[in-house]
Each structure stands twice: as C-alpha cells, then as structure tokens.
Amino acid sequence: MIKQKLIFLWGHVRRAPANLWRNKFVSVTTFVLGMLIVFWINIVFSLQYLSQYTLESLEKRADFMIPLVDSYDSFTFESLDNELTTSQFFEVQTQIIPPQRIGTIDLPSRYHVKFQSLEAVADVFEILKKDRYVDLIGDWDPAAERDFSELAERILSVRGTVLNITYWFIGLFIVGGVLLIGNTFQLALFNRKEEIFIARMVGARKTTIMTPFVVEGCFLGLASSLVAILLFTVLLTQIDSLPSGAIFLYLWEYVYIWELLITMVVGGVGAFYAAGRYVSKTTKRV
C-alpha cells in the first residue's frame, strides 16, 4: 500500500515541471518572485549574522575595573568572587590585578570583571553594590557604571531589533509566499477546469484531484529556493569586503536547509488552499 502511494506521488513529481509549463507565464512569474523573496531573505540573514558577529566581538571585549581597598578581607573577596563566577547566569571571568605604579600615579588593587554576555551586566552590578561588600570595594565610580550600563543596553537593544526584523521578514515571506502560490494556482486551476470537472464526474476523490497541484506547489517553491541560494552563493564569492566564507558556512549550517523545507511547505500550503477551495466549488456544482 505504501509502495503504491509512493509510486503515485513520484508520478506527480515527474509530471510537475510539464504541468507548470502549461501555464508558463504565471509559473515563471511566480518562480521569479519567489526567487527574489528568498534572495532577500538570505540578505537579511547575512546582515543578521554580521550584526551578531560584531556584537559578540564587542561582548567579548567588555570588561569593568573595580578598585579594591588596600587591605581587603580575603574571605569576603572569595565570597564575592564565588558569587560571580559560580553562577550559570552571569558568564563572567574575573581576575585580580595587583597594585601598579604608572609614572607618578599609584593604582590600587583592582578586580577585573570580563563579561561574556552583556545580559549579565545589571545583575553583576547589583551584586557588587551589596552592603556586605561595601568594605571590600574602594572608590566606586557611579558615572563609569552608568556609562557602561547604558552602552550594554544599547548593544542589547540593537541585537533585539535585528532579531525582530529578521523574524518579521520571515513571517512576511511565509504569508506572502502562501498568497503568491495561492493566486498562481487559482489561475492554473481555472485553465485546467475541464480536467477537474471530468475527474469529479468519474468519481475521483478530492484528495486525488488536489495532490498534483500540491506537488506542483512544493516543486515551484523548492525550485525558487534552490536558484535563489545558488545566485546568492555566487554573489558572496564576488564580495571581498565581507567575510563571505563565514557567512556561507552560517547559511549552510543554519539557514539553507530550513529555507528549502519552508519554501516547499509554503508552496504546498498555497496550492492546497487554492485547490481545496476550487475543488469544493466544483463539487457543489456537480
């Protein structure tokens, strides 16, 4: 039974290009528009990767110096250090910098906190300002804390904005793709109305009539995505000012496979929606 269904499905797959070519103007137009949509989605993902890469580089260089009193209590310091470094939420690295003399300036011992994630900045500062550590920390600079916190918030805000833009583009792509494929197959169904009418007259099931159109929708979405990916990859090789290799690896590992799957689903859903409505109307007429 399963083998028969697979043979039935494979037959529709082989006939899909020929069926789409019967309405070549509409099919080619939809193919080109779908290809452009996927191409722009790849541009958005590349920009998102570049922004993430830049922000992560800034995060890795983010650090803050806390002056310590001359003779601080070692047990209190160990408590502070353990509270910061053993937490799984902070992702910080700490280091004691001994007193230094630079020219005529004597610098006290400093507690160097290096952030791996800027999301931990606010929580780390709250811990540093606890009452139990007042006698441990030297002259606290509120202005430096404020400037560092504001910078961290701006960087996190930019990251959130980029991610939101990416999600919005993906959502628009999915909705627009379904509508585009749906409109395409409404015209294709109208041009093949006699075939559908005859199939209904001889007792063909609704799913049997709809299957070829769904397969053609999946094929159209997949073909658009494949060509868009190929063109974008060629474009990357021509741009020397960008880390093209890193962008390609990112897209290859995390984006391309999902694009292929999603475009197939979008094409199939659009065709299914259009075919379902049309076949239902013809059924009522029969």
C-alpha positions in Angstrom: 0.0 0.0 0.0 2.7 2.4 0.9 4.7 1.5 -2.2 1.7 2.2 -4.4 1.3 5.6 -2.8 5.0 6.4 -3.3 4.7 5.4 -6.9 1.6 7.5 -7.3 3.3 10.5 -5.7 6.5 10.1 -7.7 4.4 10.1 -10.9 3.1 13.5 -10.0 6.6 14.8 -9.2 7.8 13.8 -12.6 4.9 15.5 -14.3 5.1 18.6 -12.2 7.5 20.6 -14.4 5.4 19.8 -17.5 2.2 20.8 -15.8 3.7 24.0 -14.6 5.0 24.8 -18.0 1.4 24.6 -19.4 0.8 28.0 -17.7 4.4 29.2 -18.3 3.8 32.9 -17.9 2.1 32.6 -14.5 4.6 29.9 -13.4 7.7 31.8 -14.5 6.4 35.0 -12.9 5.7 33.2 -9.6 9.1 31.5 -9.8 10.9 34.8 -10.3 9.0 36.5 -7.5 9.6 33.6 -5.1 13.3 33.5 -6.0 13.6 37.3 -5.3 11.9 36.8 -1.9 14.2 34.0 -0.9 17.2 36.0 -2.2 16.3 39.0 0.0 15.7 36.7 3.0 19.3 35.5 2.5 20.5 39.1 2.5 18.6 39.7 5.8 20.1 36.6 7.4 23.6 37.6 6.3 23.1 41.1 7.8 21.8 39.5 11.0 24.8 37.3 11.1 27.2 40.2 10.6 25.5 42.2 13.4 25.6 39.2 15.7 29.2 38.7 14.9 30.1 42.3 15.6 28.0 42.4 18.8 29.6 39.2 20.1 33.0 40.7 19.4 32.1 43.7 21.5 30.7 41.5 24.3 34.0 39.5 24.5 35.9 42.8 24.9 33.5 44.2 27.5 35.2 44.5 30.9 34.9 46.6 34.1 37.5 47.5 36.7 36.5 47.7 40.3 39.1 49.3 42.7 39.7 47.4 45.9 40.7 48.8 49.3 44.3 48.4 50.4 43.8 45.7 53.0 40.6 43.9 52.0 39.3 40.8 53.8 40.2 37.7 51.7 37.2 35.7 52.9 34.8 38.5 51.9 36.5 38.7 48.5 36.3 34.9 48.0 32.6 35.1 48.7 32.2 37.9 46.1 34.3 36.0 43.5 32.4 32.8 44.1 29.0 34.5 43.8 30.0 35.9 40.4 32.0 33.1 38.9 30.0 30.0 40.0 26.6 31.3 38.8 25.5 29.8 35.5 23.6 33.0 34.5 26.4 35.6 34.6 29.1 34.2 32.3 31.9 36.3 33.6 35.7 35.9 34.0 37.4 37.6 37.0 41.0 38.5 37.8 42.9 40.3 40.5 45.2 43.0 39.1 47.9 43.8 41.8 48.8 47.5 42.7 50.7 49.3 40.0 52.7 52.5 39.6 52.3 54.2 36.3 54.6 57.3 36.2 53.7 59.3 39.3 50.3 57.6 39.8 49.8 54.7 42.2 47.0 52.4 41.2 45.4 50.2 43.9 44.5 46.5 43.5 41.7 46.1 41.0 39.1 43.5 40.5 38.8 42.9 36.7 35.4 41.6 35.6 35.2 40.5 32.0 31.7 39.8 30.6 31.0 37.0 28.2 27.4 38.2 27.9 26.2 41.7 28.3 22.9 40.5 29.7 24.6 39.9 33.0 25.8 43.5 33.5 22.9 44.7 35.5 22.8 41.6 37.8 26.6 41.8 38.3 26.5 45.4 39.4 23.7 44.6 41.8 25.9 42.0 43.5 28.9 44.4 43.6 26.9 47.0 45.4 25.6 44.7 48.1 26.1 46.0 51.6 28.2 43.0 52.6 30.8 44.1 50.0 31.0 47.8 50.9 34.2 47.4 52.9 35.8 45.4 50.1 35.4 47.9 47.2 37.2 51.1 47.1 36.1 54.4 45.4 33.0 53.4 43.3 32.5 55.4 40.2 28.8 55.8 39.6 29.4 57.7 36.3 31.5 54.8 34.9 28.9 52.3 36.0 26.1 54.3 34.3 28.0 54.8 31.1 28.9 51.1 30.9 25.4 50.0 31.7 23.9 52.3 29.0 26.4 51.0 26.4 25.4 47.4 27.3 21.7 48.3 27.0 22.3 49.9 23.6 24.1 46.9 22.3 21.4 44.5 23.6 18.7 46.8 22.1 20.4 46.7 18.7 20.6 42.9 18.9 16.9 42.6 19.8 16.0 45.0 16.9 17.9 43.0 14.4 16.4 39.7 15.5 12.9 41.2 15.4 13.5 42.5 11.9 14.6 39.0 10.9 11.5 37.4 12.3 9.2 39.9 10.7 10.9 39.3 7.3 10.4 35.5 7.8 6.8 36.0 8.7 6.1 38.2 5.7 7.9 35.7 3.5 5.7 32.9 4.7 2.4 34.9 4.4 3.4 36.4 1.1 4.6 33.1 -0.3 1.3 31.4 0.5 -0.7 34.2 -1.1 1.5 34.2 -4.1 1.3 30.5 -4.7 -2.4 30.5 -3.9 -3.1 33.2 -6.6 -0.9 31.4 -9.1 -2.8 28.1 -8.7 -6.1 29.8 -8.8 -5.3 30.7 -12.4 -3.8 27.3 -13.1 -6.9 25.6 -11.7 -9.2 27.8 -13.9 -7.1 26.8 -17.0 -7.4 23.1 -16.1 -11.1 23.2 -15.1 -12.1 20.7 -17.7 -9.7 18.1 -16.2 -11.0 18.7 -12.7 -14.7 18.5 -13.9 -14.1 15.2 -15.7 -12.2 13.8 -12.6 -15.2 14.7 -10.4 -17.6 13.2 -12.8 -15.9 9.8 -12.8 -15.8 9.8 -9.0 -12.3 10.8 -8.2 -11.7 11.8 -4.6 -11.0 15.3 -3.6 -7.5 14.4 -2.3 -6.7 12.6 -5.6 -7.5 15.7 -7.6 -5.7 18.1 -5.2 -2.5 16.0 -5.0 -0.9 17.1 -8.3 -1.4 20.7 -7.5 0.1 20.4 -4.1 3.1 18.6 -5.5 3.5 21.3 -8.2 3.3 23.9 -5.5 6.1 22.2 -3.5 8.2 21.8 -6.7 7.7 25.5 -7.5 8.8 26.6 -4.0 11.8 24.3 -4.0 13.0 25.4 -7.4 12.7 29.1 -6.5 14.7 28.5 -3.3 17.4 26.4 -5.0 18.0 29.1 -7.7 18.0 31.9 -5.1 20.5 30.0 -2.9 22.8 29.4 -5.9 22.7 33.0 -7.0 23.3 34.3 -3.5 26.2 32.0 -3.0 27.7 33.2 -6.3 27.2 36.8 -5.1 29.1 36.1 -1.9 32.1 34.9 -3.8 32.3 38.2 -5.6 32.3 40.4 -2.5 35.8 40.7 -1.0 34.9 43.3 1.7 32.8 40.8 3.7 33.7 37.6 5.5 32.0 35.6 2.7 33.3 32.2 3.9 31.9 32.7 7.4 28.6 33.9 6.1 28.3 31.0 3.7 29.1 28.5 6.5 26.5 30.1 8.7 23.8 30.0 6.0 24.8 26.4 5.0 24.6 25.1 8.6 21.6 27.0 9.9 19.6 28.6 7.1 19.7 26.9 3.7 18.2 23.6 4.7 15.3 25.3 6.5 14.7 27.6 3.5 14.4 24.6 1.3 11.9 22.9 3.6 9.9 26.0 4.3 9.6 27.0 0.7 8.4 23.5 -0.1 5.8 23.8 2.7 4.8 27.3 1.7 4.3 26.2 -1.9 2.3 23.1 -0.9 0.1 25.0 1.5 -0.6 27.8 -1.0 -1.5 25.2 -3.7 -3.5 23.2 -1.2 -5.5 26.2 -0.1 -6.3 27.3 -3.7 -7.1 23.7 -4.9 -9.2 22.9 -1.9 -11.4 26.0 -2.5 -11.7 25.4 -6.2 -12.5 21.7 -5.9 -15.1 22.3 -3.2 -16.8 24.8 -5.5 -16.8 22.3 -8.4 -18.2 19.6 -6.2 -21.2 21.7 -5.2 -21.9 22.4 -8.9 -21.7 18.7 -9.8 
